[in-house]
Amino acid sequence: MPFPVSSSLLDAIVLAIVSREDTYGYRITQDVRQVMDISESTLYPVLRRLLKNGCLSTHDQAVEGRIRRYYRITPLGRMRLAEALKDWAMYRDSIEKVFFGG
């Protein structure tokens, strides 16, 4: 049973992926698809929002004769990711108490 994903959770997932290394949109989509079904058309508005909010920055790099846009997490993005991880842990613990008791 798939559960709905909020925009906050999707933002956190993208920030977590980009926090590991600078990467490009298609690769981010592939990494997100390992945990949920998402299309590139869903992902790019997330990337634009994170850029607008100062959580990501970009730089362009030539790859095989083409320009590829890479995303990099900013200090603000790292702070937002840390907050999201803290919130996620509390949420997960609350849900597990309901599921498993305690």
C-alpha positions in Angstrom: 0.0 0.0 0.0 1.7 3.2 -1.1 1.4 6.2 1.3 1.1 9.8 0.1 4.2 11.8 0.1 4.1 15.4 1.3 6.1 18.1 -0.4 8.2 18.5 2.8 9.2 14.9 2.7 10.1 15.1 -1.0 12.2 18.2 -0.3 14.0 16.3 2.5 14.6 13.3 0.3 16.1 15.5 -2.5 18.2 17.4 0.0 19.5 14.1 1.4 20.5 12.8 -2.1 22.2 16.1 -3.0 24.0 16.2 0.4 26.0 13.2 -0.6 27.5 14.7 -3.8 26.7 17.3 -6.4 24.4 15.7 -8.9 22.1 16.4 -11.8 18.3 16.2 -12.2 18.0 12.8 -14.0 20.3 11.1 -11.5 18.3 12.6 -8.6 15.1 11.3 -10.2 16.7 7.8 -10.5 17.8 7.9 -6.8 14.3 9.0 -5.6 12.7 6.3 -7.7 14.5 3.7 -5.6 12.0 4.6 -2.8 9.0 6.0 -4.6 7.4 6.4 -8.0 8.2 9.9 -9.3 8.5 11.5 -12.7 11.0 14.1 -13.8 8.1 16.5 -14.3 7.4 16.1 -10.6 11.0 16.5 -9.5 12.0 19.6 -11.4 9.4 21.9 -9.6 10.9 20.5 -6.3 14.4 21.5 -7.5 13.2 24.9 -8.5 11.6 25.5 -5.2 14.7 24.4 -3.3 16.8 26.7 -5.5 14.4 29.6 -4.9 14.4 29.0 -1.1 18.3 29.0 -1.0 18.6 25.3 -0.1 20.4 24.4 -3.4 22.7 26.1 -5.8 23.6 25.1 -9.3 26.7 25.0 -11.6 26.9 23.8 -15.2 29.4 21.3 -16.4 30.2 20.1 -19.9 29.7 16.3 -20.2 30.2 14.6 -23.5 29.7 17.8 -25.4 26.6 18.8 -23.6 26.0 21.1 -20.7 24.7 19.4 -17.6 23.3 21.3 -14.6 24.5 20.1 -11.3 22.8 20.8 -8.0 24.7 21.4 -4.7 23.3 21.7 -1.2 23.9 25.0 0.5 24.5 25.6 4.2 20.8 26.6 4.5 19.9 23.3 2.8 22.0 21.3 5.2 20.3 23.1 8.1 16.8 22.3 6.6 17.9 18.7 6.1 19.0 18.4 9.7 15.6 19.8 10.8 13.8 17.4 8.5 15.8 14.4 9.8 14.9 15.4 13.4 11.2 15.8 12.5 11.2 12.5 10.6 12.7 10.6 13.6 10.0 12.0 15.9 7.2 11.2 13.3 8.6 7.6 12.8 8.8 7.0 16.5 5.2 8.2 17.0 3.9 6.0 14.2 5.8 3.0 15.5 4.3 3.4 18.9 0.9 3.2 17.4 1.8 0.2 15.2 3.8 -1.8 17.7 2.7 -0.4 21.1 4.8 1.2 23.7 
